[in-house]
Amino acid sequence: MMVLRDAILELLERAKKWPELNEQNTKVTFIEHMLDVLGWDVADPDVVTREYRVYDGTLIDYALKVDGAPRMFIEAKSLGRSLDDKQFIAQTVNYANNEGIVWCVLTNGLKYRVYKTNEPSDMERKLLFDVDLNDAAEADGGEEVARRLTFLSRESIESGSLDEWGESAFTDARVKSALTSLLGNPPLRLVNLVLASAAGGAGLTKEKVKDSLRRAATLLSGNVVASPAARSSPRPSAAERPAPVYKSSTAPPPAAGWTALDRLEVGSGQKPPAQLRLPDGTTHPLNAWNSLLIEVTRYLIRTQALGPQHCPVSTRPSNKRFLVHTDALHPNGKRFFAPVQVDGLWLETHASAKDLHKRALFLIGWARLSPGSFLAF
């Protein structure tokens, strides 16, 4: 992992030196260097074949092979060029799929987009994940960038790690969609099954079960229903608040030892978790309990779930203190006790460990996100 992170930083330095390169120089200077670090010997045609010819005579920039057989195609663009051309995406993904190649990567030397070509969905939904080397220049971004790139390594392809992640991610997405639809408009058979299976079901009615199933659909879709106190707190409607924007379609599976934030037990004198993993897959170190609240707030601001237009934010209407505001002032005019400025907004961090944890969960619920998508280690 350390070698890969060093390579990423080296490529970022090269990008500063040569901000513009043609496609051929991008391949040699950036892409082939990365392939080497990921275990693909570009000097061995049995491992990496340049200009691989497909059925209609089209040449694919790289075919990565295992035991002499292609397992992944890579198509390149010049350094910094956009990868958003839908025709380019469609052609490359279709070429790979027609050749029976499950994985296809589009890259401009700094950004990598990984597609599972045989998914029965439209082209954009075939994207498993993307990664931008520039993110490694941000604080603590290098670990996550390297972690994602590791899934493109020769070892990952040979061991089937990328296949396992892709299969679980796309299968889970389809099942989740089906369940959300089913629970959102529950058929009578499902309602009766729940009634028959519910332990101590006295007092349950079909309407109560239907309402509960609809709430489960909301939770499953990631739109958490807040507590009554939180629901009464002033906040923008779904139409007024922009939907969060994620950098990729899914995040790689976390290692063992991570705990969903809403399942984290916080006691007196307990040390904070070492790291927080956000829904976009990035991880951030936590050196104090207030760091937990700060990182959650920063994520909500970055994904546009929280902004100046939503301020002030308080945990309940009757509260005489603000949690987030455009100025570090409470309603009574007194300044925040422990103000921290996070991307232009002021955050009140004066609270016990237990309350800081609760406030982080409150903001997640306020933004209608699932606390289970925030993991602590």
HELIX and SHEET records of a PDB file:
HELIX    1   1 MET A    2  LYS A   17  1                                  16    
HELIX    2   2 GLU A   23  THR A   26  1                                   4    
HELIX    3   3 LYS A   27  ILE A   31  3                                   5    
HELIX    4   4 GLU A   32  VAL A   37  1                                   6    
HELIX    5   5 LYS A   86  ASN A   98  1                                  13    
HELIX    6   6 MET A  123  LYS A  126  5                                   4    
HELIX    7   7 LEU A  133  ALA A  137  5                                   5    
HELIX    8   8 GLY A  141  THR A  150  1                                  10    
HELIX    9   9 ARG A  154  SER A  159  1                                   6    
HELIX   10  10 SER A  161  GLY A  184  1                                  24    
HELIX   11  11 LEU A  188  SER A  197  1                                  10    
HELIX   12  12 LYS A  206  LEU A  220  1                                  15    
HELIX   13  13 PRO A  228  SER A  232  1                                   5    
HELIX   14  14 LEU A  261  ARG A  263  5                                   3    
HELIX   15  15 TRP A  289  ARG A  302  1                                  14    
HELIX   16  16 PRO A  308  HIS A  310  5                                   3    
HELIX   17  17 ALA A  353  TRP A  366  1                                  14    
HELIX   18  18 PRO A  371  SER A  373  5                                   3    
SHEET    1   A 6 VAL A  48  ARG A  53  0                                        
SHEET    2   A 6 LEU A  59  VAL A  66 -1                                        
SHEET    3   A 6 ALA A  69  ALA A  76 -1                                        
SHEET    4   A 6 TRP A 103  THR A 107  1                                        
SHEET    5   A 6 LYS A 111  LYS A 116 -1                                        
SHEET    6   A 6 LEU A 127  ASP A 132 -1                                        
SHEET    1   B 4 THR A 259  ALA A 260  0                                        
SHEET    2   B 4 LEU A 375  ALA A 376 -1                                        
SHEET    3   B 4 GLN A 275  ARG A 277 -1                                        
SHEET    4   B 4 THR A 283  PRO A 285 -1                                        
SHEET    1   C 3 VAL A 324  HIS A 325  0                                        
SHEET    2   C 3 LEU A 345  GLU A 348 -1                                        
SHEET    3   C 3 PRO A 339  VAL A 342 -1                                        
END                                                                             
